[in-house]
Amino acid sequence: MSCSRCKGCIVEDYLLDMEDSSSPMWLQAWRCMNCGNLFDSVLQHNRQTYGAKPPSITCGDPAVTGEVVPLTSEAMTRLAA
């Protein structure tokens, strides 16, 4: 499977719902390894019902923006500072 948001790899994940008043509840979901987007039946139903779209990628990640990043040690030192 691939992510509908970034086309990344989807893996099975388990989430802990700590808001449940009776006891903690584990939920099974699918998480994108690239962007962290979650997929499960409740989220999908709510997105369809309320017309919400999954959040878009809005970061300055060079892989997304197509920017070339120099990988020399001098460039890394400037980035770390």
N, C-alpha and C positions, 0 to 999 in steps of 0.2 A: 504494500500500500504506500501511497505517497500523500504528503500534506497538500491540502487544497490551497493553502496560503503561500507556501514557499517551495512546494514540490520536494521537500525533504523526506527522510526516512521516518516512518511511523512505527513506534514500539508500544507494546502493552505496558501499562503502568497501573499502580494501585494508589489511590488517594485516600487520606484520612479526613473525614468530615468531623471536625471538632465542634461544630455549631449545634449538632444534634443534642437535645436536652436529656434524652434517656441514657445514651451511652455512645462512645465513639463508633463510627460506622465506616468500614472500608468500602471504597467505590472503585470499580474497574473502569479504566478509561484508556484511550490511546493518546500518546504524546509524541509530538514531532521532536526529533533529536536536534534539528537545526534551529527552529524558532521557538519551541516550547508550547506551541498551540495545542490545546486539549480538545479531544473529540470524545463525547459520550452521548448516550441517548437523551438525557435530560438537557444538556447544553444544546444539542441539535434541535430538540423540540422547542425550547425557549427562543432560539435564534429564528426559527421559522414562524413561531407565533407572534413575536414582537418585531419581526422584520430586521433584527440586528444582524450585522455582518461581523465576521471574525475580525479582530483588530488587524490593521495593515502593518506591514513592516515599515517602521519609520526610524531607522537608525542610520548612522553614518558608516555602516559596515562596508569596507571596500568591495567585498564580494557582491553586495547588492548594488552599490553605486557605480561599479566598474572602474573605480579609482585604482591607480597603480601605486603600490606601497613598496618602497625600497626595503630590502631585508639585510642591509649591511649592518655591521656592529655599530657604526657611527649613527645611523638612522635609528636603531633600536635604543641607543643611549639617549638620544633626543626625545624619543617617545616616552621613555621611562621617567624622564625628569619632569 
